[in-house]
């Protein structure tokens, strides 16, 4: 595993999960909802904590960690394994003009990989970058939330449905996230990332101006429980 993909327990990470060949799988809602439902399942049942996310046409950005009983690396492995199968099955089942083209590319991506039985949907690794300072955290959150604006999909970050920008703007998002609220704080306050509160400093995070709260997701029926 490369250094950019190494994940240690007890830390939060900026992550990028990318589709093979940068195929624009998530240009259609049916595939987007596979990701949304799977994230919510991992949050509810596998100990995943998501602080920020955005799903673009061919990649998923996350700032995430695992609760004490969870393992982020294992969660991401299971997430990619399940969503790979679900995406391929859906491509085969729904009306899809790109069906043969996408399946051929996914097959070719996995044909020389002994770990892959048929199709390889996700690229290897998660481009994991440890959240180590508040400045780095703010930089990555802004980058994630502004992705749809830079792509000229929306005019404002909170107008994009498949992103946590809506939660931070006070609206109801699709994924149950842990909202990070940054109040005034001492300048230059560095932090080490941790699953329980995203920021785990020697001092009390509340004293440094950070607080965290759960935000309920939009309730949608999901048929993935028995498959994970």
Secondary structure, DSSP 8 states (H G I E B T S, - for coil): --GGG---TT--EEEEEEBGGG--GGGSHHHHHHHHHHHHHHHHHS-EEEEEEEE-SSEEEEEEEE-TT--HHHHHHHHHHHHHHHHHHHHHHS--TTHHHHHHHHHHHHTT-TT-SS---B-S----EE--BHHHHHHHHHHHHHHHHHTTS-SSGGG-SSBTHHHHTTS--SS--EEEEE-S--TT-B--EETTTEE--SS-TTTTTEEEEE----------TTT-
